[in-house]
């Protein structure tokens, strides 16, 4: 399968990582079907879709936690689909870091926050000696909005969910990565603190010129973080482009469905709305499921996949 049309982005922002026509099958199940995307410095790409659509499988392939069935993964222009030399693997794993969905399971409960941050600093040679490590830990914590004096010597169980996720982000930043993959980083947090984490991700993306892959089921949050968006359904890209363009003028029925599910404070609840929405959602899923190779360019930075023929 040929690479899909991509956004018009200046040449000086060539992707750090590119996926070209990535396929991933688990037995008879096609988890990914022809995924093509690029992650560029200082920019964020949002992968949006419901559970099971293939978002996390994309993340696992980018993080080298899984291998594609076919297609090509490129890192700084080099084919990185298959494992390289030991040195190349170390460089790749330093460059690509993940922030996982569950902030409670991502930290070892027997170690302090200082240990979680000092260890990657020491392993990657970014700080040597107790004083330098303490300074590095303090800088990382301050950078994610935590007070170093209060937080560094606490254990994970002494932190809130939002604080733990900030520590996880700090730990990912400790190795000075080029790419940050955030897999549903706010889904297990209280609604009241989600915006703070999204604003943090957007800020460090700009300040550190990181390429950010933001994975979410909530299309409403994509606009807070990402310049580009890909809407996925059943393992395929159904609509993609500039985030503002896709959200302002959604063309695929599944994208329209996701946006219709966003709560609207000005729209009163009417009995029967839930049943009607669920019935409509099932119909949209039915017509969106067949694979289609036809892609329409709606605007310069906006593409939509045609609906496939029902079998």
N, C-alpha and C positions, 0 to 999 in steps of 0.2 A: 504494500500500500504506500502511495506517495505521501510525503509530508503535507500536512494541511496548511492552508493559507495562514500567514501569521500577521501580526500587527506591524504597522509601519513605524519602526523605531530607529532612531539615529544610529549610524554605523558605530559611533564611539561607545555605544552601550551593547556591544556584542554579548551574547549569553555566556555566563560562567558555566551553566549546565544546560544542555539541550536534550530533549527526548524527540526522537524521530520515529514515527509509525510504530510505537511500542504496543506489543500484544502480550497478554499474560493469560494463560489458561490453567485451570485446575481441573484436570480430567476433561470432562465434557463441558465444563462451565468456562465461558470466556469472560474473565474478570475485567480485562482491558481490551479495547478494540481500536487500534490505530491512533494512539494518543501521541500528539506532537505539541511540544511547548518549549519555551525558553525562559530561564531565570536570569535576570539582568541586574547588575550592581545598582543599588540605590532605588530599586523598584520592587513592588510586591505583586504577586500573582495569586489570586484567590481561586481555589478549586471548590466549587459549590455543588451540593447534591445531597440526596437522602442516604441513609445508611445502606451499604451494599452496592453503591454505584461505582466504586473503584477508586475513590479519593485516597484512602489509606494505602492501597496497593501501589499507587503512583508514588506516594511518599516513601514507602519501603524500598522501592526500586531506586529512587534517587539517593536514599541513604545507604544503599548497598546491603540492605537487609534481605533483599529478594532479587531474583534474576528474571528478566523478561523472557518470554517464550520466543519472541522475535522482535526485531527493531533495533535501534541504536541509541545508546547513551553516550553523550559527548561531554567531556569536562575540559574546559579551556582549549577547545579545538582538538583534543585527543580522544580517540575512541576508548571509552572506559566501560564498555558493555561487559567485557570479561575481566576477571581479576588481573591486575598487572603485577609488577615487581613489588617486593615488600616495601620499598621506598615510595613507590607510587600509591600503594594502598594507605600508608601512613599519611601521606600528603592529602589524599582524598578525604580520609576520615577526619582529619583536622579541619579541612575546608568546609565540610558539610556537617552541621550539627542539628539535632532535633530537640524540640520541646514537645513533650508528650501530653496527652489529654488528661491523664490522672495525676494531679499534683501530689496526691497523698501516697501513691505507690512509687513515685519517681525518686524519692530520697530514702537513703538507708537510715532507719530509725535509731541505730546505735551510734551514729556519728553526728557531730555538731555541724552547723552551717559552715563554720570556718574550715573544717575538714573537707566538706564537699567542694568548696571553691579553691582551697589551697592545693589540693591534689592535682587538678588539671593544670594549674599554673606551674607547678613544679615539674610535672611529667613533660610538658611541652617547652620547658626552659624559659618561661616568661618571667620567672622570679626565683631567686636563689637566696637562701638564708631566711631566718625567722622574721627579721625586720621587713625584708622585701616582700615576703609572703603575706605578712599582716597588712602591709600597705596595699598590696594587690587585691586582697580580699575586701578591704575597706573601700577601695575604688569601685570594685564590681558591685558591691551592695549599694553604695550611694548612686551608682549609675542606673539602678533599677528602682530607685525610690525608697530604699530601706535604710534605717539608721544603723551604721556599722557597729557602734558601741553597744546598741541594744540587741542586735540580731546575731552577730557573729558567733557568739558562744551558746546560742540556744540550740535545742534539739528540734527535729522536725515536728514532733507532737506539740511543741509549744508555739507553733505558728498557725495562723489561719490559712485557709485554702489559697486566698489571694497572695499572701506572703510566701507560701511555699512555691507558687507558680513563678513569682518574681525571682526566687532563689534558683529555680530551674532555668530560667532565662539567663540569669547571671552565670550559672555554671556552663551553659552553652557558649556564652560570650568569652569565658575564661581562656579558651584555646584560640581566640581571635579568628573566627571562621569567616569564610566568604559567603556562605549560604546558610540560611536558617530556615528549617522546615518546622512549622508550627501546626501540629495536628490537633484540631479542635481544642485550642489552648484555654478557652473560656467556658466550655460546655458543662464542666462540673463545678463551676463557681457560682456564687450568688449573683443574681442579676445586677445588684447594686454596685458590684465591683468589676463587672466585665468590661465596662467602658475604659476603666483605668488601665487594664492589661492591654486592650487594643491600642490605646493611645501610646503606651510604652513601646509596643512593637513598632508602631509607625515612627516614633521618634528615633529609636535605635537604628532602624532601617536607614533613615536619612543621615543621622550623625556618623554612622560607621560604614555607610555606603554598602550595606548588605543586600544581597539578593534574597528576598523573602518569599517562601511558599506558604500561604495561609490557607489551611483546610478547614472548611466549615459546612454545616448543614443550614446555617442561617444566612440567607442572602442579604439580609438587611445590614449585617455587620461588615460585609465586604467593602462597602463604600468608605468605611472608617479607616481601612488599612491599605487597600489594594488599588493600584492604577489600572490593572488588567484583571479580567475575570474569565473563567471557563466554567460553564454549567455542564455537569455530567449527569448522564442517566444510563443505567444498564451497561456501564463500561465504556460508553462512547461520549465524545464531546458533542453536545447538541447545539450550544450557542456560546460564542466567545468574542472577546474584543475589549475595547476600553470600558472600564466599569461604568462610567457615567452614561455611555451610549447604550449599553446593554440594559441597564436598570431603567433608563428613561424611555427606551423604545424596545421592549422585549418582543421578539418575533416568534420564538418557539413556544408551543403550548406548555411545555414543562417549565420553562422560565417564567411564563405568565402565572402558572400555578404556584410556584415558589413565592413570587411577589404577592400574590393574592392571600397567602397565608400569613403575611406580616401583619401583626396587630395594628389596627387603625383606631386611635382614640376618638376620632370624629365619626366613626361608624358604629351606631348602636347595635347591640346584639339582638337578633330576632330569633325566636324559637324555630327550630328546624334548619337553621343555618349550618350547623355541624353536619347533619345528615346530607344536606345538599352538597356541601363541600366535599365530603368523602365520596359521594357518588361521582362528582365531577373529577376528583382526583384519580379514581380508578379508570375512568374513560381516557383521561390524559395519559396515564401510564400505558394503557393498552395501545393507543395509537403511536406512542413514542418508542415503544420497545423494538420494533423491527429495525434492523440496521440499514443505513442508507449511505451511499458514497457521494451523493450530490450535496454540494455546499454552495450557498448563495452569499455573495458579498452585499450586505445591506448598505454599508457605508465604508469609508476608508479603513476604519478600525472596528468593524462590526461584521461578524460572520454568523450564519445560522445553517444548520444541517436540515435538509429536506426530510420530511417524514417518509419512512420506508414503506414499501408495499406490504400489507398484511399477508401472512402466510395462510 
